Amino acid sequence: MMDISQSPFDRKAQRGHKRQAILSTASWLFNTKGPHATTLSDITEQLNLTKTSLYYYVRTKEELIYLCYLVTCEWLADLIDLERPKAENFFPDLFADYITSFHAARKQEVPHRAVLTEIAALESEHRADISARYTALFDAIHTHIESLVMAGKIRPLNTTATTHAYFSTLQWSVAWLGHLSDIELKRAPEHIHDIMLNGLATNHHSLPDFVRTRPVANVTSDDEPEDITRTKIIAFIRTGSSFFNRKGYPATSLDEIADAIDVTKGAFYYYIKNKEDLLVKCFERTLKLMKRSVEKANENGQNGLEKLYFAAARLFVYQNSDCGPLVRSGLLITLPMEKRRPLLDQFQAVSDQFGAFINEGITDGSVRAVNPFIAQELLIGTVMGSDAFADWGNVDDPVSAAKQYLDFILRGFSVPPSKTRKKQ
């Protein structure tokens, strides 16, 4: 007898397929255009639906964003449970599953999943639910890292810093996977597997301590001008960056930014045109400081690894000191394309400089022979999400915290062979 649930005439199954198509298309648009810029009309045009048909499944864009984020959280929870039985391979294999799904979605073999970029912009009830699920995902990975360290399956490291760094680079991956061809995407898991297990540094036991020197720790004195007008603008930008990172672009108002720095709205508009102008200025400052970090790394590093470490550590300190934060790169998708494109090009130029340090390190022997592009993006992803590290870990000493935070990407998860042999 035919299973009615498999029948093309089963209305419940048809509704389920349409709902999945809506959530998949919305997720794809949210990832490419951003939730703020995506309209319900964009979604209906992609699916050749009427708005009336769409409203049968969702009432508002807010509800649609929430449902897309809900599906992503459930999917990630399933992935974590699936990979949990594995030891050190848990981390690269979970990442590989994430990439494989991205590749399959691009080929329309599986649904798209929304990146969780604007949780803070959701309405209170939805925000509370997704935030709780996000925290549960974080806790699941953190608990698993702790258990693997205790069992000697991975080397000892700061579990909180490592969880946050890993989760940050996992989320960032959607920003660069689109640059890979189908062939490169298929090969990406093996490169990620190698980097996550073995790290970037050739010598796992002695990473440079120069990260504690003045050019890294003292990030405020030589990077910001003394001009009074510029100092006021920087106060607006730093406060704006903090609000945008914490609340998202749509939920941030200029009134609350003006209140936070105790100025009138009129004084604010004397320096800043509007909210979009402020966000652009936040990105311009972030890029300036990223370029400054690269320049300082070139001046102070003695080899490719030192330059790589120096630049990344300095950016972490920016993010978690009185000088920060830098605005999150994920907010770029809230800008119109004509303003987004030049900024994206500048971000890529900085990222490519990290790749140049990696190539230099491969040549001088301080960095292992890894895929430079994937390595640079993993490291950039780790750093760019570090502004939220204070929500999970201790950053009273940002320089020490930077060393703990960057540890997993530089030295990997695997127990050094010498220690493995001693246990045997």
Secondary structure, DSSP 8 states (H G I E B T S, - for coil): ---GGG-TT-HHHHHHHHHHHHHHHHHHHHHHH-TTT--HHHHHHHHT--HHHHHTT-SSHHHHHHHHHHHHHHHHHHHHHHHTT-STTHHHHHHHHHHHHHHHHHTTSS--------GGGS-HHHHHHHHHHHHHHHHHHHHHHHHHHHTTSS----HHHHHHHHHHHHHHHHHHHTTS-HHHHHHHHHHHHHHHHH-SBS-TT---SGGGSHHHH--STTTS---HHHHHHHHHHHHHHHHHHHH-TTT--HHHHHHHTT--HHHHHHH--SHHHHHHHHHHHHHHHHHHHHHHHHHH-SSHHHHHHHHHHHHHHHHTSTT-----GGGGGGS-HHHHHHHHHHHHHHHHHHHHHHHHHHHHTSB-S--HHHHHHHHHHHHHTGGGGGGTS--SSHHHHHHHHHHHHHH-SS--HHHHHHH-
